[in-house]
Amino acid sequence: MRFMITCRIPVEKGNELAKNGTLGQTVQTIMEELKPEAAYFSDIDGARGGYIVVNMDDASQIPAMAEPLFIGLGATIQLHPVMTPEDLDRATPAIEQAAQKYG
């Protein structure tokens, strides 16, 4: 199943890593571990952050995805299941059935 991790790096921790020259390498190492389908970096609530799309087969994989971000970057995260357009297309019958039943 595909999940999007929203990752916010606190300014103080990001500055510390940037000043000691390890921010880029830390992010690179974490990305190599997570093996994301896609990753985009931007500001989030005025701090460094990123949107990282990963695949997981089982909920037991969540710590392996989250802990490097928590420990390596001091990040706060949100984890949400997401769909591609193809996934949404396969879900359309269930959406239509719910609309018929509850609409």
C-alpha positions in Angstrom: 0.0 0.0 0.0 1.2 3.5 -0.9 1.6 6.1 1.9 2.7 9.7 1.9 4.9 10.8 4.7 4.8 14.5 5.5 8.0 15.3 7.3 8.7 18.6 9.1 12.3 19.2 10.4 12.5 21.6 13.3 14.4 24.8 12.4 16.9 24.3 15.2 17.7 20.7 14.3 17.9 21.6 10.6 20.2 24.5 11.3 22.4 22.3 13.5 22.8 19.7 10.7 23.3 22.4 8.1 26.0 24.2 10.1 27.9 21.0 10.8 27.7 19.9 7.1 25.6 16.8 7.6 22.1 17.8 6.5 22.4 16.7 2.9 24.1 13.4 3.8 21.6 12.6 6.5 18.7 13.2 4.1 20.4 11.1 1.4 21.1 8.2 3.7 17.5 8.2 4.9 16.2 8.3 1.3 18.4 5.3 0.5 16.8 3.4 3.4 13.2 4.4 2.7 13.5 3.8 -1.1 10.7 6.2 -1.9 8.6 6.1 -5.0 8.9 9.9 -5.0 10.2 12.6 -2.7 9.8 16.4 -2.8 11.3 18.9 -0.4 9.8 22.2 0.5 8.9 24.4 3.5 6.3 23.1 5.8 4.9 25.5 8.4 7.9 27.7 8.1 10.5 24.9 8.5 12.4 22.5 6.2 10.3 19.5 5.2 9.4 17.0 2.6 6.7 14.9 1.1 7.8 11.3 0.7 5.8 8.6 -1.0 6.6 5.0 0.1 5.1 1.6 -0.4 4.5 -0.7 2.6 3.1 -4.2 2.7 2.4 -4.3 6.4 1.8 -1.8 9.3 4.9 -3.3 11.0 7.0 -1.4 8.5 5.9 2.0 9.8 8.7 2.2 12.5 11.3 1.4 9.8 10.0 4.3 7.8 9.4 6.7 10.7 12.4 6.2 13.0 15.1 7.4 10.7 13.1 10.7 10.3 12.5 11.0 14.0 16.0 10.2 15.1 18.1 11.4 12.2 16.3 14.7 11.6 14.3 15.3 14.8 11.3 15.4 12.4 7.6 15.3 13.2 5.7 13.3 10.6 2.2 12.5 9.4 1.5 9.3 7.5 -1.4 9.0 5.2 -2.5 6.2 2.8 -2.7 7.7 -0.7 -4.0 6.5 -4.1 -2.9 6.9 -7.7 -5.5 7.7 -10.4 -5.6 4.0 -11.2 -6.3 3.1 -7.5 -9.1 5.7 -7.4 -10.6 4.2 -10.6 -10.7 0.8 -9.0 -12.3 2.3 -5.9 -15.1 4.1 -7.9 -17.6 1.3 -7.6 -17.4 1.4 -3.8 -17.7 5.1 -3.8 -20.8 4.9 -6.0 -22.3 2.2 -3.9 -21.9 4.3 -0.7 -23.4 7.3 -2.5 -26.4 5.2 -3.5 -26.8 3.8 0.0 -26.2 6.9 2.1 -26.7 9.7 -0.4 
